[in-house]
Amino acid sequence: MNCLTIDREAITRADNLIRKHIRRTPTVEVQGSDFGLDGSSIVLKLELLQHSGSFKARGAFANLLMRAVPPAGVVAASGGNHGAAVAFAGMKLRVPARIFVPVVCSAAKMDRIRGYGAHLVVTGERYADALAASQAWTAESGALPIHAYDQPETLLGQGTVGLELEQQYPQLDVLLVAVGGGGLIGGIAAWYGGRTRIIGVEPEAAPTLYRALQAGHPVDAEAGGIAADSLAPRRVGEVMFPIAQKYVESVLLVPDAAILRAQAALWDVLRVVAEPGGAAALAALLAGQYRPRPDERVGVLVCGGNTSAVDFAAVSPAMKPESAAK
């Protein structure tokens, strides 16, 4: 692993490099009352509209454009979103990609990975199993490993979410960010550098950063729950942890039931379809783990939408627009 500095200057350089390959995802500002809350304004950053369905495309392109890629291509282990992002970036840059995922990976994410032309390998029960298998393939093939969160280039790419959001809404008081391995919150926290409060949100069943901050270093934690395919890597990354210690104010834990309610609320209020991990940050607000001041502007990152919760394939032909036009 190299020694790239993770700071605003480096994130700006990464943004310049990947900008033509990624989307500037939209934001929507709503009143807390829209979600049954009092007072405060809520700014939702809809990163689920990014290429491949999550913020992970940013880190994937940063890796492929900042590192030397061998003829064997790239390899990644993933709960699903990182794999889809690496597969997408590989397709666009014409780089062979082999993606290892555990059996908890959702069908929607597997379909995306295959659809982008990557070689998909399903192995093991959890992310750690897929990671071990990917490491064995790296040793055998010479492919370049693209780590989902514990790689400097990954954090630099994910940090561009913070850069972009600050351009869109420079006056946020606090930003709630879901945490799995920590690449997203690490990159965002490095961008803001303490100028905006950053709060992590994790499922109760996968408290990786919460346990690490308690221990003073990354440690193994539980790796289950409804968001296990995106927020349960067992432990946070070594690269992001010093950044989190310095700039992440706290980590809130939310139960699976609250995540499900947040998914439903996003659909009911905004017609936004988020996967469990993508709705986790909002769950902290709706469940009352974070209580904003009446005048506070709260940022919430909706970070992923790779889910089959809405089955559009089940819509009857008679209801499809093209049928109506005939």
C-alpha positions in Angstrom: 0.0 0.0 0.0 1.4 3.4 -0.9 1.7 6.5 1.3 -0.6 9.0 -0.5 -1.7 11.8 1.7 -5.5 11.9 2.1 -6.3 15.7 2.2 -8.2 18.4 0.3 -5.4 19.0 -2.2 -5.1 15.3 -3.1 -8.9 14.9 -3.2 -9.1 17.8 -5.6 -6.5 16.2 -7.9 -8.5 13.0 -7.8 -11.7 14.8 -8.7 -10.0 16.5 -11.7 -8.8 13.0 -12.8 -12.1 11.2 -12.5 -14.6 14.0 -13.2 -15.4 13.1 -16.8 -16.1 9.5 -15.8 -18.6 10.2 -12.9 -21.8 12.0 -12.4 -22.3 15.1 -10.4 -25.2 13.6 -8.3 -28.1 15.8 -7.3 -29.2 17.0 -3.9 -32.7 17.7 -2.7 -33.6 19.9 0.3 -36.7 19.0 2.3 -38.2 20.1 5.6 -37.9 17.8 8.6 -41.7 17.9 8.7 -41.8 15.9 5.5 -40.5 13.0 7.4 -42.4 13.7 10.6 -39.6 15.6 12.3 -39.6 19.0 13.8 -38.0 22.1 12.4 -34.7 21.4 10.7 -33.9 21.4 7.0 -32.6 18.2 5.6 -30.3 18.1 2.5 -30.2 14.6 0.9 -27.2 13.9 -1.4 -28.5 11.3 -3.8 -25.4 9.4 -4.5 -27.4 6.3 -5.4 -27.8 8.0 -8.8 -24.1 7.6 -9.4 -22.9 5.2 -12.1 -23.2 1.6 -11.0 -25.8 2.6 -8.3 -23.5 3.9 -5.5 -20.7 6.2 -4.6 -18.2 3.4 -5.2 -17.7 4.3 -8.8 -15.6 7.3 -7.6 -13.1 5.1 -5.8 -13.1 2.6 -8.6 -12.1 5.1 -11.3 -9.6 6.7 -8.9 -7.8 3.4 -8.6 -7.8 2.5 -12.3 -6.6 5.9 -13.3 -4.0 6.5 -10.6 -2.4 3.1 -10.5 -0.6 1.0 -13.1 -2.9 -1.7 -14.3 -1.2 -5.0 -15.5 -2.4 -7.0 -18.5 -4.2 -9.4 -16.1 -6.5 -6.5 -15.2 -8.0 -5.9 -11.8 -9.6 -8.0 -9.0 -11.9 -6.9 -6.2 -13.7 -8.4 -3.3 -17.0 -6.8 -2.5 -20.4 -7.1 -0.7 -21.7 -6.0 -4.1 -21.5 -2.2 -4.7 -17.7 -2.0 -4.9 -17.7 -5.0 -7.2 -20.3 -3.3 -9.5 -18.3 -0.1 -9.5 -15.0 -1.8 -10.4 -16.8 -3.8 -13.1 -18.3 -0.6 -14.5 -15.0 1.2 -14.5 -13.3 -1.8 -16.0 -15.9 -1.9 -18.8 -15.5 1.8 -19.5 -11.7 1.8 -19.5 -11.5 -1.6 -21.2 -9.8 -3.4 -18.3 -10.5 -7.0 -17.4 -12.1 -7.4 -14.0 -12.8 -10.4 -11.7 -15.1 -9.8 -8.8 -15.5 -12.0 -5.7 -18.6 -11.6 -3.7 -20.1 -13.5 -0.7 -23.4 -15.3 -0.9 -25.1 -12.5 1.0 -24.6 -10.2 -2.0 -28.0 -9.3 -3.4 -29.2 -10.6 -6.7 -29.5 -7.0 -8.0 -25.8 -6.4 -7.4 -24.7 -9.7 -8.9 -26.8 -8.9 -12.0 -25.1 -5.5 -12.3 -21.6 -7.0 -12.0 -22.3 -9.6 -14.7 -24.0 -7.0 -16.9 -20.9 -4.9 -16.9 -18.9 -7.8 -18.3 -16.8 -8.8 -15.3 -16.1 -12.4 -14.3 -18.2 -12.9 -11.1 -17.2 -15.4 -8.4 -19.6 -16.1 -5.5 -17.8 -17.6 -2.5 -18.1 -17.7 1.3 -20.6 -16.3 3.7 -19.3 -12.8 4.3 -17.1 -10.1 2.8 -14.0 -11.5 4.6 -14.4 -14.8 2.8 -14.6 -13.1 -0.6 -11.6 -11.0 0.3 -9.5 -14.0 1.1 -10.5 -15.6 -2.2 -9.6 -12.5 -4.1 -6.2 -12.3 -2.5 -5.5 -15.9 -3.6 -6.5 -14.9 -7.2 -4.2 -11.9 -7.0 -1.2 -14.1 -6.1 -2.1 -16.6 -8.9 -2.9 -14.1 -11.7 -0.9 -11.0 -11.0 -4.1 -8.9 -11.3 -4.2 -5.5 -9.5 -6.3 -5.7 -6.3 -8.7 -2.8 -5.8 -9.7 -2.7 -2.2 -13.2 -1.7 -1.3 -12.1 0.8 1.4 -8.6 0.2 2.7 -6.6 1.8 -0.2 -5.6 5.5 -0.4 -6.9 5.9 -3.9 -10.2 4.6 -2.8 -10.5 7.2 -0.1 -9.5 9.9 -2.5 -12.2 8.9 -4.9 -14.8 8.7 -2.2 -13.7 12.1 -0.8 -14.9 13.7 -4.0 -18.5 13.2 -2.6 -17.5 15.8 0.1 -16.0 18.2 -2.4 -19.1 18.0 -4.6 -21.5 18.4 -1.7 -19.7 21.4 -0.3 -20.0 23.1 -3.7 -23.7 22.4 -3.7 -24.4 23.2 -0.1 -21.6 25.1 1.6 -23.5 25.8 4.8 -24.2 22.3 6.1 -24.0 22.1 9.9 -23.7 18.4 10.1 -23.4 15.4 7.7 -24.6 11.9 8.5 -22.7 9.2 6.6 -23.3 5.4 6.7 -20.2 3.3 7.6 -19.1 -0.1 6.4 -15.3 -0.3 5.9 -15.0 3.4 6.3 -13.7 4.5 2.9 -16.6 6.9 2.3 -16.6 8.6 5.7 -12.8 8.6 5.7 -12.6 10.4 2.4 -15.4 12.8 3.3 -14.0 13.6 6.7 -10.6 14.3 5.2 -12.2 16.7 2.7 -14.1 18.7 5.4 -11.2 18.6 7.8 -13.3 19.5 10.8 -15.1 22.4 9.2 -18.4 20.5 9.2 -19.5 18.0 11.8 -19.3 14.4 10.5 -21.3 11.7 12.2 -21.1 8.0 11.2 -24.1 5.7 11.2 -23.8 1.9 11.4 -26.3 -0.9 11.9 -26.4 -2.3 15.4 -25.6 -5.7 13.8 -22.3 -4.4 12.2 -20.7 -1.8 14.5 -17.3 -1.7 12.9 -16.2 1.9 13.4 -18.0 2.1 16.7 -16.0 -0.8 18.1 -12.8 0.5 16.6 -13.2 4.0 18.2 -13.9 2.3 21.5 -10.8 0.2 21.3 -8.5 2.9 19.8 -7.7 0.8 16.8 -9.5 -1.3 14.2 -10.9 -4.6 15.7 -13.2 -7.3 14.5 -16.8 -6.6 15.1 -20.1 -8.3 14.4 -20.9 -8.6 10.7 -24.7 -9.2 10.2 -28.0 -7.5 9.8 -30.1 -6.3 6.9 -27.3 -4.2 5.4 -24.7 -7.0 5.6 -24.0 -6.8 1.8 -22.8 -3.2 2.1 -22.1 -2.3 5.7 -20.6 -5.4 7.3 -16.9 -6.0 6.4 -16.0 -7.1 10.0 -13.5 -4.3 10.6 -12.8 -0.8 9.3 -9.7 0.1 7.3 -6.3 1.0 8.7 -6.0 3.9 6.2 -9.2 5.7 7.2 -9.0 5.1 11.0 -6.7 8.0 12.0 -8.9 10.3 9.9 -12.0 9.1 11.7 -10.3 9.5 15.1 -9.5 13.1 14.2 -12.6 14.3 12.3 -15.6 12.0 13.0 -17.5 13.4 15.9 -19.4 10.2 16.8 -20.9 7.0 15.5 -24.6 6.2 15.9 -26.0 2.7 15.9 -29.4 2.0 14.3 -31.5 -1.2 14.4 -32.5 -3.0 11.3 -36.2 -2.0 11.8 -35.1 1.7 11.7 -33.3 1.1 8.4 -36.4 -0.6 6.9 -38.5 2.4 8.0 -36.0 4.8 6.4 -36.2 2.9 3.1 -40.0 3.1 3.2 -39.9 6.8 4.1 -37.6 7.6 1.2 -40.0 5.9 -1.1 -43.2 7.4 0.4 -41.9 11.0 0.6 -39.5 11.2 -2.4 -40.1 8.1 -4.5 -36.4 7.3 -4.0 -35.6 3.5 -3.9 -32.6 3.0 -1.6 -30.9 -0.2 -0.5 -30.6 -0.8 3.2 -27.1 0.5 3.5 -28.1 3.6 1.4 -30.9 4.4 3.9 -28.9 3.9 7.1 -27.9 7.5 7.6 -31.5 8.7 7.3 -32.5 6.0 9.8 -30.5 7.8 12.5 -32.6 10.9 12.0 -36.0 9.1 11.8 -35.2 6.9 14.8 -34.2 9.8 17.0 -30.5 8.8 17.4 -29.6 12.2 16.1 -31.8 15.1 17.1 -31.0 18.3 15.2 -31.5 21.8 16.5 -34.6 23.6 15.1 -32.4 25.8 12.9 -29.9 23.2 11.9 -29.2 22.2 8.3 -28.5 18.5 8.3 -26.9 16.7 5.4 -27.8 13.0 4.8 -25.9 10.8 2.3 -28.2 8.4 0.5 -25.3 6.3 -0.8 -26.6 3.3 -2.6 -29.7 2.0 -4.6 -28.8 -1.5 -5.8 -31.8 -3.3 -4.6 -34.5 -5.5 -6.1 -37.1 -4.2 -3.6 -39.0 -2.8 -6.5 -39.5 -5.4 -9.2 -40.1 -3.5 -12.4 -39.9 -6.8 -14.3 -43.2 -7.7 -12.7 -45.0 -4.8 -14.3 -47.5 -6.2 -16.8 -47.0 -5.4 -20.5 -50.4 -3.6 -20.5 -49.1 -1.1 -17.9 -45.8 -0.3 -19.7 -45.5 3.1 -21.4 -44.7 1.6 -24.8 -47.8 -0.5 -24.7 -49.9 2.5 -23.9 -48.6 4.3 -26.9 -49.6 1.7 -29.4 
